[in-house]
Amino acid sequence: MTFSGYLLERKRSAFGILRVEMGDHPVTFSEIPEEACAFALTPVYNGRGVSRPRSCRQDVSFQLAIPIASALLVEVAEVSVDCMIVKPGVEVAGLSDVGCQRENNEDSYLYWEPSGEEEFQRKGRLAIIADGMGGHEGGQEASRMAVETVREVYDHAFRDDPHAALVESFVAAHTRIQDYAEQHPAFHGMGTTCTAFVLRGRQLYIAHVGDSRLYLVRDARILRLTRDHSYVGRLVESGIVRAEDAEKHPQRHILTAALGAGRDVAVDGAQQGVTLQDGDDLLLCTDGLWSVVTEEELEMAVSRNAPAECCAALVKLARHRGGPDNITVQVMRVGPESQP
């Protein structure tokens, strides 16, 4: 089910009224707690809103997003939703928001898993996030092409090695974006970050280009599993800039690697998988989130909330702090039956 919802009205009382437009048929949800001004939709939704063959109609659930620091209010919320069936073993949610200062959303994200049990055993689960650049049309197209190409190539080119298939899919996306820009001069300079992971059983495989991030949250601790391919990221690695100052650095948006940019692309990611445990959480996000929300706040939101509420609370917090960029987050919680 794909639709766009808009928060059109809220009342400053014990309960608010939430009105959602679905095509020509507006629906009003009443007696929604005032704090629930951000969407908390389950189980999985795709930021580009493209229905997959295994999509199914789901009731939309607006749930309380627990404030992290203070009472946070979101006056307008818009989200495109693709509800999908998820095999047992994980809980997944994602949310993409245009932010407060942009007119278009250049982010894309996707969750995919094979429908057949045998294929699922071999290929596992795939989650992708991308942040496009090159003007709003170029950025939108680049991020869309990235997530769709990575999914397509990973599925069809997979042999026995998830990491090798991820790398191959990233290279294919890089080439496809470059070819598209060459054929369409108006899109010259288009490119995108891309961060993806595969979870097969308890083994995690990562591929990464750009400055979107993947975090692991375990036992109330947060660990970043990717490094930023950016000018400021290099300054941090060389010790010139402190890590805590990088998020506010005026040149933090200058990338040193992106899909579609440059002749070749070097894909980050260890060939050996990372072993996960029951209760581990994986958080994918674009810089529209991590540039305004601290890692401590990310950890608190993940540890104290279910994935859907976590996504809503984090987007809400980023908007409260000005939302200067598009905001996209995807959270996966590993359950006790994650072994496929």
C-alpha positions, 0 to 999 in steps of 0.5 A, spaced: 500 500 500 502 506 497 500 513 500 502 520 502 499 522 509 499 529 511 498 532 518 493 537 517 491 539 524 493 538 531 490 540 538 493 543 544 490 538 549 490 531 552 488 529 545 489 531 538 486 530 531 490 527 526 487 528 518 491 523 513 489 524 505 489 518 502 488 519 494 481 522 494 479 519 501 481 523 507 481 519 513 481 522 520 484 519 526 481 522 533 484 521 540 491 520 538 496 522 544 498 529 542 505 527 542 504 522 537 505 528 531 510 523 527 508 517 523 510 511 527 508 506 521 510 498 521 512 493 519 517 496 513 516 501 508 520 504 502 522 511 502 520 511 494 513 508 495 514 503 490 510 496 491 513 490 491 510 483 489 510 481 496 507 487 499 501 487 503 496 492 506 497 493 513 493 498 518 497 504 519 499 505 526 500 512 529 504 510 536 507 515 541 514 517 540 517 518 546 521 524 547 528 524 548 530 530 551 524 534 551 517 535 548 518 535 541 512 537 536 512 536 528 507 540 525 507 537 518 509 530 516 509 526 510 511 519 508 510 514 503 509 507 505 510 500 502 508 495 507 511 488 506 511 481 509 518 480 513 520 473 515 520 472 522 527 473 526 527 481 525 523 487 526 524 492 521 522 499 520 524 505 516 522 513 515 524 518 510 522 525 511 523 531 506 526 535 512 524 543 514 528 546 509 528 542 502 523 542 497 524 535 495 527 528 498 533 526 495 534 520 499 531 513 498 531 506 502 529 499 501 528 493 505 528 486 501 528 479 502 527 473 497 520 470 497 522 463 497 525 459 503 531 456 499 533 463 496 532 466 503 537 461 506 542 463 501 541 470 500 539 473 507 536 480 508 538 486 504 537 493 507 539 499 503 539 507 504 542 512 499 542 520 499 542 523 492 546 529 490 546 533 483 540 537 484 533 535 486 532 531 480 539 528 479 539 527 486 532 523 486 534 519 480 541 517 483 539 515 489 533 511 486 537 508 481 542 506 486 537 502 491 534 499 485 540 497 482 543 494 488 537 490 490 537 487 482 544 485 481 545 482 488 539 478 487 541 476 480 548 476 481 549 472 487 553 466 488 555 464 495 559 470 497 554 476 500 560 481 500 562 479 493 555 480 491 554 487 494 560 489 491 558 487 484 552 491 485 555 497 488 559 497 481 553 496 477 550 502 480 556 506 479 556 505 472 549 505 471 548 512 474 554 514 470 551 512 463 544 515 465 548 522 466 552 521 460 545 520 456 542 525 459 546 532 460 541 535 464 543 530 470 551 531 469 554 531 476 549 526 479 551 521 484 549 518 491 551 515 497 550 508 498 550 504 504 547 497 504 548 491 509 546 483 508 544 479 514 544 472 513 543 468 519 547 472 524 552 474 519 552 481 517 556 483 511 556 491 509 558 495 503 559 502 503 560 509 499 559 516 501 557 519 508 551 515 510 552 511 516 551 504 519 551 503 526 550 497 531 547 498 538 548 493 543 547 493 550 546 500 550 552 502 547 553 504 539 558 503 534 559 506 528 560 500 522 562 505 517 567 511 515 565 517 512 568 518 505 568 526 506 573 531 506 572 532 514 572 524 515 579 525 512 581 530 517 578 526 523 582 520 521 588 524 520 587 527 527 586 535 524 579 535 526 576 532 533 570 527 531 565 531 536 566 537 531 566 533 525 558 534 525 558 541 525 564 543 520 562 547 514 565 543 509 562 536 512 558 535 506 564 535 501 564 527 499 571 524 497 567 518 494 560 517 491 556 512 486 556 515 479 562 520 481 569 519 478 572 514 474 572 508 479 569 506 485 572 503 491 567 500 496 568 499 503 566 493 507 570 487 510 570 481 507 568 477 513 562 478 516 560 481 523 557 476 528 550 479 531 547 477 537 540 477 540 537 484 541 542 487 537 540 493 533 542 496 526 541 503 524 542 506 517 541 513 516 543 519 512 547 525 514 540 529 515 539 525 521 546 524 524 549 531 523 543 534 528 542 528 532 548 525 537 550 518 537 548 518 544 541 520 542 541 515 537 543 509 542 538 512 547 532 512 541 534 505 539 535 502 546 528 505 549 524 504 543 521 499 538 524 500 531 517 504 529 517 508 535 525 509 534 524 512 527 519 516 529 522 519 535 529 520 531 525 524 525 521 528 530 528 530 533 531 532 527 526 536 525 525 540 531 533 542 530 531 545 524 531 539 519 536 542 514 537 536 510 532 530 508 532 525 514 532 518 512 533 512 518 532 504 517 532 500 524 533 493 524 532 489 531 535 482 531 530 477 535 532 470 538 529 466 531 533 470 526 537 464 524 534 463 517 
